[in-house]
Amino acid sequence: MLVPVTRRPHASLGRVLDDLGTTLLEVVHGVADQGTDIGGVAIHDPLDEPVPPRHALVLGIGVREPDEITRLLRTLGRQQAVGLVLRAPVVVTAEVSAAVAESGVALLALTRGASWTQLAALLRSLLAEGDVGDVGRQTLGGIPSGDLFALANAVAALLDAPVTIEDRNLRVLAFSGRQDEADRSRVETILGRQVPERYSRMLTERGVFRELYRSDQPVFVAPPRTWPDEFAVPRVAVAVRAGDEVLGSIWAAVREPLSEERTRAFRDAARLVALHLLRIRAGADVERRLRADLVSTALEGGTGAREALNRLGLADQPVVLLALAVLDPGDGPDTAPASTDPGIATERQRLGDGLAMHLSALHPRCAAALVGDVAYGLVPVADGVDGEQRAVRIATDFLDRVGDRVRAVVGIGPVARDVVGLAAARDSADRALRVLRSGGAESRRVVRLADVYVEALLLELRDLVAARGDRPTGPVARLYAYDAQHNTSLVRTLQAWLDAFGDVVAASAALYVHPNTFRYRLRRLTEVGGLDLNDPQARFAAMLQLRVVPPPTDPPTGPTC
């Protein structure tokens, strides 16, 4: 049986350090365990210094000089921050020491080899920043539901060995303290939050995973002779199962095979870990649906919008809206996205979660959720900041990180200062997004409505025409009829001439015909259609019909007149 662990009273700096151990962070100077909840994680930017939330843990990326550290500590003291994290090694001078004592801000060092991204991800998982609707946590086996770090520490205490909890893909979900007692391969695994490929390949070749996943008994893994320095400590692993489904595994770095008593405790621990993983899976789904409901309610602008914004922590402050969509192969000016495609639906959810994580790293009060087939993100903006341009930069950076494997686009809405403005911002973002999905913005992936306003109007006119069932009239109708009857291409000739602003050479090149042939067709279409190409009103009417009114039939592409 597992020894009950006291429920986490606070997400304090001391508790975070207990969970992380000394693998990533160490206290350089000051008092870490002050019993104060961490109010958020902020990144220090010397060129743009936003005010962090109260009791923030600040990541001082690039801060090295003692004078700069001293000034930053005193500033953070006035802002009531709880800690400042710098890259190791940190030089502590008398001035730095005095600034720590004066400000009350603990000074911590991030170990070499660990990335700031890794630290931010770990802190986010520990602090669960921005959780919505958390009205109290259940316990499983005396441990707060889903608290895998506390569970890993409990298992480590039972086995007297450092422990990791990993999913089926060998990603590290949580780890215990005392990891410095293991070896280089374990430290590398924790820093990367993933078992390195060379180790997983070695374990596969030795048949470790085959033995692990077909039995509920712990498997002892002796160190390989090929890596005496990297993989020096034996391992014992047990699969984590829910019925026939393998959810992951627990790995302990031990000096010798487990005793019979510890083997039973290890198997019991695997069952408890399975309960926590299932609870996390279910809780994530519930949390995602709750957040989606709140974001959807806020965007609709109805009677519950104000309360939804309050629960999201975004009331009484201006926000800018991002609308993210995954392009479907069927997207186009006259087709709706195939939202029922399971592959596309999975990509939408994955990118929606990625957008939420990306935004939370920028501001602790961002909110993002998938509503229908669009992921909306709400980002608070400070007074005097061009919110739309900032949103464009945020969206562009996110899509650059996603890469080209997924075709995604983002529409940007204007800054909203109240509930009514937020509903209008959603309408603007949706209109811009529709232009991107229809292919009307060329190769752009991020646009504001102001960038594609005319294209949006044309799409809306096309909707109106389709709803009324309108068909071409006047000269354009006569040209369509003539083409259909005589197998000519006068409509295509007119469209090419209008697109080229009357440049016959460019228009003829677009149709791959000689300029003289094109001029003949141009004269012919004016006779057949009765169209005065010198009349700007007639040209505009023809261009508008060709763009928004569907043809009676597709124009033939056979022999020309």
Helices and strands as residue ranges (DSSP letters): H 13-20, E 25-29, E 40-43, E 56-59, H 66-78, E 83-87, H 94-103, E 106-110, H 116-127, E 139-140, E 143-144, H 148-159, E 163-167, E 172-175, G 179-181, H 184-192, H 197-205, H 208-213, E 219-221, E 235-242, E 245-253, H 260-300, H 305-312, E 319-326, H 342-362, E 367-371, E 374-380, H 387-402, E 408-412, H 419-438, E 446-448, G 449-452, H 453-468, H 474-486, H 490-499, H 504-510, H 515-529, H 536-548
